[in-house]
Amino acid sequence: MLRILVEGGGCSGFQYKFNLESTVNTGDRVFDRDGAKVVIDQLSLDLLKGSTIDFHKELIRSSFRIVGNPNAEHGCSCGASFALK
């Protein structure tokens, strides 16, 4: 499963983290779409509500990213961190 979480840090105040995990903790929400599972804790879910998870491919790398976060005022140029509205 892909775990998405938001932590304090990064150049804008909060940062997105993506991990592959096999466990679900108490209070986690699990979303399943076409066999792909995403797990997220409630606090991170509150900060990401309305966002889209995207898998982005480039010539030198591929990665997950969060796009269209309605709770973010602005993000950094790398797309890994954001500031709240």
C-alpha positions in Angstrom: 0.0 0.0 0.0 1.0 3.6 -0.6 1.1 5.6 2.7 0.7 9.3 2.3 1.4 11.6 5.2 2.0 15.3 5.9 4.8 16.3 8.3 6.1 19.6 9.5 9.2 20.7 7.7 10.4 21.4 4.2 11.0 24.9 2.8 7.3 25.9 3.1 6.3 24.6 6.5 4.7 21.2 5.7 6.0 18.4 3.5 4.4 15.5 1.7 5.8 12.0 2.4 5.2 8.8 0.5 6.1 5.3 1.8 5.2 1.8 0.8 3.8 -0.1 3.8 1.9 -3.3 4.5 0.3 -2.3 7.8 -2.7 -0.1 8.7 -2.7 1.7 12.0 -5.7 2.4 14.2 -7.5 5.5 12.9 -6.0 5.2 9.3 -8.3 5.5 6.3 -7.7 3.2 3.4 -8.8 4.1 -0.1 -9.0 1.5 -2.9 -9.3 2.3 -6.6 -8.8 -0.2 -9.3 -6.8 -2.4 -6.9 -4.4 0.3 -5.8 -4.6 1.0 -2.1 -3.7 4.3 -0.4 -3.5 4.6 3.4 -3.6 7.9 5.2 -3.9 9.1 8.8 -6.7 11.5 9.8 -4.5 14.5 10.4 -2.9 14.2 7.0 -6.3 13.6 5.4 -7.6 16.8 6.8 -4.6 18.7 5.2 -5.0 17.0 1.9 -8.8 16.9 1.4 -9.7 17.8 -2.2 -6.2 17.0 -3.5 -5.2 14.7 -6.3 -2.5 12.0 -6.1 -0.5 11.9 -9.3 2.2 9.6 -10.6 4.6 11.7 -12.6 7.1 10.2 -15.0 10.2 12.1 -16.2 13.2 10.9 -18.2 15.3 10.8 -15.0 12.8 9.7 -12.4 9.2 8.7 -11.6 7.4 9.7 -8.4 4.1 10.3 -6.7 3.1 13.9 -6.1 0.1 15.8 -4.7 -1.5 18.3 -7.1 -4.3 20.8 -6.6 -4.2 20.9 -2.8 -7.0 23.4 -1.9 -5.5 23.8 1.6 -2.1 25.0 0.3 -1.4 28.7 -0.1 1.8 28.0 -2.1 4.4 25.3 -2.5 8.0 25.1 -3.1 9.5 24.6 -6.6 10.2 20.9 -6.1 6.5 20.3 -5.1 7.4 18.4 -1.9 6.3 21.0 0.6 3.6 23.6 1.0 2.3 26.3 3.3 -1.3 26.3 4.7 -3.8 28.9 3.7 
